[in-house]
Amino acid sequence: MSVLDSFIAGLPKAELHVHHVGSASPRIVSELAARHPDSPVPTDPEALADFFTFRDFAHFVEVYLSVVDLIRDAEDVRLLTYEVARDMARQNIRYAELTVTPYSSTRRGIPDAAFVEAIEDARKAAETELGVVLRWCFDIPGEAGLEAAEETARIACELKPEGLVSFGLGGPEIGVPRPQFKPFFDRAIAAGLHSVPHAGETTGPQTIWDALVDLRAERIGHGTSAPQDPDLLAHLAEHRIPLEVCPTSNLATRAVTDLDQHPIKEMVAAGVLVTVNSDDPPMFGTDLNREYGVAARLLELDAAGVADLAKNAVEASFMDAAGKAALRAEIDAYTAAWRG
């Protein structure tokens, strides 16, 4: 481990773009697969590594949904959620906005109230026992269409768990235009939730514009194609609309063909508020520490630059002012002690 990697490992961090089911470690996936032997997901960790090798984005979605199918009751939900927080604690992640897709579980028969109770119970335990603060983004699986949008908006607005802060849209972008989801985002925003859709991951800049105009996005998930439109980059920079950048994910899903050509450099050069995230870390063979290492190499950052990147995530988060101030102070104290 390099000196900078050691710094990153101990650095207090926030993460803003990381998926609930997509954060299931191989150990947990193996346990769930063993409990549900009718699933195509292998139970052997080595076989899982091959299973998580994606041909393209469509294949990634196919594999992802097969793992989603392992989450079949409230006990599965609670176990997964708490174990994700445990993995975060090991990386010194203090705060995370976890993208949760209720529809994927409720359509498989888990009652909505039981699902919400399970994630909330795990959230409270994680904060007390692990020191990890979790907040929720309830997202629409775009491939499931307007029925899923209606169900997600209903659960978010009617059940609205204490940890819920935002409303999102994930899944494939090709063939899933953003504007059709406007009424559901309008409802969520009226209920006090923030708008954080995925956009411009595997499609062009127009998808990002649609997310900004129709969905009133406050942050953009991925935004990989933003540098293709200088006017868009300027708009994002001027209005301090953050991008949730996930470098290794973009490579794994073939959104980019070469990490060295990742557009994060153009984003930062344009003055855009960039945050670094892991997306679906075990599936992509990564974690947040590794993503910080990738970003540090691409952006040629030293420890102070990496600390500033960590503070970007704090700024872009939906923490309250006191929480932001406390985490920024912890990052500064850690960095000062490291230098000393």
Secondary structure, 3 states (H helix, E strand, C coil): CCHHHHHHHHCCEEEEEEECHHHCCHHHHHHHHHHCCCCCCCCCHHHHHHHCCCCCHHHHHHHHHHHHCCCCCHHHHHHHHHHHHHHHHHCCEEEEEEEECHHHHHCCCCCHHHHHHHHHHHHHHHHHHHCCEEEEEEEEEHHHHHHHHHHHHHHHHHHCCCCEEEEEEECCCCCCCHHHHHHHHHHHHHCCCEECCEECCCCCHHHHHHHHHCCCCCCEEECCCHHHCHHHHHHHHHCCCCEEECHHHHHHCCCCCCHHHCCHHHHHHCCCCEEECCECHHHHCCCHHHHHHHHHHHHCCCHHHHHHHHHHHHHHCCCCHHHHHHHHHHHHHHHHHHHC
